[in-house]
Amino acid sequence: MLAGLALVLTMSLVPAAVPSAAAHDCKCRFAGRDWSLGQRACFGPDGASRLMECRMNQNITAWVEVADGCPAAALGPPQGSVRGTLHGDGSSGPAVRATLSAAFRASAAAQP
């Protein structure tokens, strides 16, 4: 009976004796630097780009493929002009033209 109680007490302490991944601050390695769990990077075998994420697999860190290909940032075409930005409908409107003209005349008159 005492041996069974000792076994139960010992088994209840085992999870506390095994440190978690967070306690060790586990990292993945790529391109000569450390990457935290959840961070993503673009790389892959044979020069093919893949979006990979640093994750825990059993008791080790591993790179897991998230997507084929990598996202790319690019500038698109301009979204309207100053005229369209002022009104939101692409028109210049006489009130805005008059206001801008008056402001331009006032600033020109103020200069020596």
SVG drawing of the C-alpha trace seen along z (x, -y; Angstrom):
<svg xmlns="http://www.w3.org/2000/svg" viewBox="-18 -93 43 95">
<polyline fill="none" stroke="black" stroke-width="0.4" points="0.0,0.0 2.8,-2.4 4.6,-1.5 1.5,-2.4 1.1,-5.7 4.8,-6.5 4.3,-5.7 1.3,-8.0 3.2,-10.8 6.2,-10.3 4.1,-10.3 2.3,-13.5 5.7,-15.3 6.9,-14.2 5.2,-17.0 6.7,-19.6 10.1,-18.0 9.9,-18.3 10.5,-21.9 8.2,-23.3 9.4,-24.7 8.7,-28.3 10.9,-27.7 13.9,-27.0 13.0,-29.8 13.3,-27.4 14.4,-28.8 14.7,-27.7 17.9,-28.4 18.1,-29.8 20.6,-32.0 22.9,-32.2 20.3,-33.6 17.8,-32.4 14.0,-32.6 11.4,-32.5 8.5,-30.1 5.8,-31.4 8.1,-33.6 8.1,-33.1 10.8,-33.1 11.0,-32.4 13.3,-29.7 13.2,-26.1 15.2,-23.3 16.6,-23.5 16.1,-27.3 12.3,-27.1 10.8,-29.8 8.3,-28.6 6.9,-30.4 8.0,-28.5 7.1,-28.9 9.1,-28.0 7.1,-25.5 7.5,-22.8 7.4,-19.2 7.4,-16.7 10.2,-18.0 12.3,-19.8 11.9,-23.0 11.2,-22.5 10.4,-24.6 7.0,-23.8 5.8,-24.8 2.9,-27.3 2.5,-28.3 4.1,-27.5 5.8,-30.7 6.4,-33.8 4.4,-37.0 5.8,-40.0 5.2,-43.7 4.7,-45.9 3.5,-49.4 0.3,-49.6 -0.9,-52.3 -1.8,-55.7 -5.2,-55.7 -6.6,-59.0 -5.2,-62.5 -5.2,-65.5 -8.4,-66.6 -10.0,-63.2 -8.6,-63.1 -10.1,-66.5 -13.6,-65.6 -13.6,-61.8 -15.5,-61.8 -12.8,-63.0 -14.3,-66.4 -12.6,-69.6 -15.7,-71.7 -15.7,-75.6 -15.6,-76.1 -12.3,-74.2 -10.8,-75.9 -11.7,-79.3 -10.4,-78.5 -7.1,-77.2 -6.8,-80.2 -7.4,-82.6 -4.8,-80.8 -2.3,-81.0 -2.9,-84.7 -2.6,-85.4 0.7,-83.6 2.1,-85.2 1.0,-88.7 2.7,-88.0 6.1,-87.5 8.3,-90.5"/>
</svg>
